[in-house]
Amino acid sequence: MSHARSQHPNAPLTPEGRRRMVDCVLVKGWTVEATAERFQVDAKTVRKWRNRFLAEGEQGLLDRSSRPHQSPNRTSRPLRRRIIRLRCKRRWGADRIAFETGVAASTVQKILNQEGMGRLDRGDRATAPRTASRYQWGDPGDLIHVDIKKLAGIPPGGGWRIHGRGNDGHHGKGGYGYRYIHSAVDDRSRLVYSEILSDEKAATAAGFWTRAAAWFISQGITSKRVLTDNGACYRSGLWHRACAATGTRVKKTRPRRPQTNGKVERFHRILLEEWAYIRPWTSDDQRHHAYTGFIHFYNRHRPHGSLGWATPASIIKDNLPAEHN
C-alpha cells in the first residue's frame, strides 16, 4: 500500500508524525486532549489516527484516496469505449468527439488522457497546443483556395496496404502512376468542388477552374478571387486567361508558405484520413467511385469545427438559387 500523495517522511502529521502522536497516547499514556495540544491538532484527529493504528497497524497511518466508492455521474463504460473508438478510427480531436457524442470536451480530453491517448502525436500527427492565426473572408466567393494533391494509383487487386510491402506483384512499381486531385475550397463556407484528374498541366488546371467556377455559380456563389501556390500550372498564361474569363482575380501565396492556402491544405488532409486511407481499396475504380459520395458527405453532412459544427451547405443556404432550396 502506498501514499495517496508524495510527502516528506519526517514532516509533522505524515506517517512519522502520526506514529509519534499515537505513541504519546498508547506508549506514554498521555490523554487525547494533551496529545492534541502538543501536536496542535483537534482531539478528533488524535482519535482518528489512534483508532486506525489499532485496527491496521503501521499501514493505518498512511493517507487514503479521497475518491468515493461510487460515482453515479461517471461517464458510462460503453460511452467511454465509443470515445476511444472514435479517437482510434477517426483520429478526431476532443472537440469533434464531444460534438459527436454529446459529452463535454473537457470530459473527452480527460478520458483520452487516462487511456494514454491525450495527444495525437502518439499516433499519426502532432497536435501540440498552438495559438492559431486564422482569417476568414466575409462572404462565400470572396476567396477560393485551389490546390492539387498527388495520390498514387492502385493496381488491380489492391496495393501494399492489402498485400504488404515487398510483394512482387504489388510493390507499387508496375507503372500505375499517380492521380491528381484538383480541389477548390470556398474560404467562408468550406464548400468544395473537386475532381480526380490524370495530370497537373496548365491546360488541365485551367479546364478544372472553368468547371469549378461554373459549379460555384450553380450554388449561388460568384468567385471573386482565387488563391493558389506558385506551381507551374498556376503561373501559366492558360490559368490566368481561364480566371479572367470567369471574372476572378488571381492571388498567389508567398514562397514556401503553404499555410497561407491552409483551407485547401486542410481539406486534402481530411481526404487522406477520411477517404483515401480509411480502408484498403482494391482498385482505382473502387476508390474513385467512393470519392463522389465522400464529396457529397463533406459538403452536405460533415460538421466543421471552424464553422461552429455547421456544414458547408448550411452556411451557403441563403445564397442558393431557388431550385436548390
Phi, psi and omega in degrees: 000137183238169179292151170288332178230161177268120184230160174292130188295337182251011179288151178301140177058029160258183186311321180290316178296322178293323179296318178297320179295316179295323178299324179299326182276313189272326184263311184273349176077021178290154174285160178299319182295317180296320179295320179298320179292321180297319184262004176059047177228173177282153179299329178297326180293318178298313180298321181300310183287329175297314182293321178295322179294318179295327183276324189235355182075211183301327180297332180290346180272358179276154176293149177245156176293142177270006180294133181293157179293329180229143178229087184301331183268006179296142179302131184297154182298317178299322180290323176298319179296322179295320178299315179295321180296318178296323179296315183289317187278316185262340182060039178277158174278174184298321181296316181292318179296321178299319178297319183287328187258346182079013178262147179301142181300324179295323177292318178300314181296322179297317179297317179297320178297318180297330180270004181073022182240026185292337179239134180288345177288355169289343181248257190251341182212154181276136177226046176298144182303132178224157172265110185283137173258091190251137174237161179204128178288158190287323187232150174303136179093348179299325178209131176246126177270131181233138177199174182233136175243125180269132183226134181293144176288160182250124178290157177304132182092353178103157181261207187293337179294337176263315189262350181089153179290145177092351177292125187302328182272350186217047181257016173078011181246026183263017178076031181275350170067202183233156172248147185242115181267111177266126185227143175232119184243127177287129185298318186284313188259346186067012175298139187232142167242129187213145178223149172261114185240174189269347180202181179235036180283165184300316181297321179293315180295320179295317178297321177299315181296321178302316179290321181296314180298320178295321179294318178298321177299320178297339178265005180086019183241124175261123184280110182269322181223150175229132183246127178226171171278194184258032177298157185303319183294331181273350174268353187285158175294326178301317180296314182294323178290323178295320179291321178297323181295334179262007179068033184250131178280134183270131175232151181236150174283160173289150180303138178058032176231067183297338181296338177299325178260035193295335184290322176283329175297318179294321177299318180293328175292322175299320178303313182297318186281323189251357176226297189297319185246015182286339178203161178279107180281149182260353178196162175297320182298319180296314179294319181296318180299322180287342184294319180301316179295323180292318180298319176299315178299316182299315184285323191255334190231340185278120178286148182239126180300323181291345178255017183069032180066025170272169176260156177304320181298324180289332179291322184264010185306318181288345180268349186288142173293167189302324183292348180260353183275000000 
